[in-house]
Amino acid sequence: MQISSVNGPAERTAWQAIDWQHVNRRVRNLRRRIFRASRDGDLAKLRSLQKLALRSRAVRLKAVRTVTQENAGRLTPGIDKLIVKTAEARSELVVALGQHQPWRASPVRRVYIPKSNGKLRPLGIPTIHDRAMQAVVRTALEPEWEARFEPCSYGFRPGRGCHDAIGRIYNFAVPTGRKKWVVDADIEGAFDNIGHDALLGQLGSFPARELVRLWLKAGFMEEGLFHDSETGTPQGGVISPLLANIAFHGMETAVGVRYNNRGEVISRRGMVRYADDFVIFCESEDDAQAARADMAAWLAPRGLRLSERKTRIVHLSEGFNFLGYNVRQYPVSTTRTGWKVLIKPSREAIKKLKSRLRGEWRKMRGQNITAVLKRFNPAIRGWANYYRVAVAKEIFSKLDSWMFNQEVQWARRTHPKKPWYWLRRRYWGRLRRTSRSTWVFGDVLGKQTPLLRFSWTPIERHVIVKGRNSPDDASLDAYWANRNHRRHADLGHRQRALAQRQKGVCPVCGESVHNGEYLHIHRLLSTRLGGSDELGNMQLLHLFCHQQRLAEGKQTRRRKRIA
């Protein structure tokens, strides 16, 4: 990748020598200052700090690392077919972002991915240059809105997630509450139809507002033809989720949700939103109809409308699905109200999981037990961790029984001439120390972790994030450290032990091990040099922090040989 140095800094960045703790500290301090200025309503200071963030070298370094090493689509090119994979190319991209010249946004590359209903979802893939600049702009823009976003918003925001949204829904759905009618809403083509003028108007005097306008108006390429983009924000851009949240900001006010000084809802309506998916809780069916009309009127000036087919009004006794969960009140005789709310994995989610695992078992035909364990354990752990906050113990047990049948079919196909007693001794045994079961599936002859069971994941209730709390608020460091500590349960046994010993922090970059990056275990002294497999000889690092640590070790050994 050749990048001109005209009007740009002459120095190049030695990528492997970057002090990421210093970079992350600079970026974190900038975000917190922007957040504080926005919360205090100091517009002049806010815009000054945002300009500083847009020029910051630390922000550019962090942005390049994000889009070229951390993001899932880092190896997906835009229309220029360019991807950045080497340290030298990343250094040149940092320089290109700092050049003082008018930025020209390139059209996005249109691709399609399948949706759960069989239809295709359009994605817009920007060029790697645009993605990196979008990451820079997001760093300057996001803290401002984190200080302004409504408490009901949980999608694509730092420190918030699906479990928080489900926890808030549970608080509204408890039988002692009065809001028993639900507007289960769906916005038709939300990301594709957001009005540009309304969105840009929300940004006000943001210093990079013109850049955002260029990205929105850049158009897209499909099968070699250029198409204008008059509405919408392309799904696939780094800044798109933030822009969508900004566009949807104000929904809570539109339906009349009000809070007291303690952050408790005191209005007749309540709301929970995750990106473009939202539900409105009301006290009567008539009020639910009115809330639906209020929301439709609020969406219209923004180029959006509710889907007539998917938007419905239901009573909690009928139940509704949200983010893969089913929320419903069931009649019981053991409570004062006569009802009990249960949140379970939805039937559609279970059916989708079985279909996925069935396909994976087919792919494993002819593979050995090691490949089977590597393929299935992450999938089982991830699904169980996502639904462990729900009433899922019975469903986990049924899935384990279903998986046992799949295990037997795989073993019989792999060894068609072997008798059952041979298969039984080869693949099933007491392979888990804390379990008395002698029917744990795995490699009896080896020392690998056996195939996980869904029921081994304990049911744990999630503590939802409080009010408007944000990681960009410097006064809440202890609060967020405690929440990150709770996330250690998502990790495997060894990674969990290392995360607890390191207090949830990567020793190379100083960031939380739960920031979404892949994790690797690093041996302080390699086994080749006599290092042990004990936890005292290990560290839990982010994947690219691990690569940097290994590169530093190679350079040190090379210098010693030369000396």
GITALIN-V700019 format. One record per helix or strand of 3 or more residues. SS is the DSSP state (h for helix, s for strand). FROM is the first residue (numbers start at 1). TO is the last residue. If there is no record, write none. Layout:
SS|FROM|TO + SS|FROM|TO
This chain:
h|15|17 + h|20|40 + h|43|55 + h|57|70 + h|87|97 + s|108|114 + s|120|125 + h|128|146 + h|162|173 + s|181|187 + h|190|193 + h|196|203 + h|209|216 + s|220|222 + s|225|227 + h|240|248 + h|251|254 + s|270|274 + s|277|282 + h|285|300 + s|312|315 + s|320|322 + s|325|331 + s|339|345 + h|347|363 + h|369|387 + h|393|414 + h|420|427 + h|454|456 + h|474|490 + h|493|501 + s|519|523 + h|527|529 + h|535|537 + s|538|542 + h|543|562
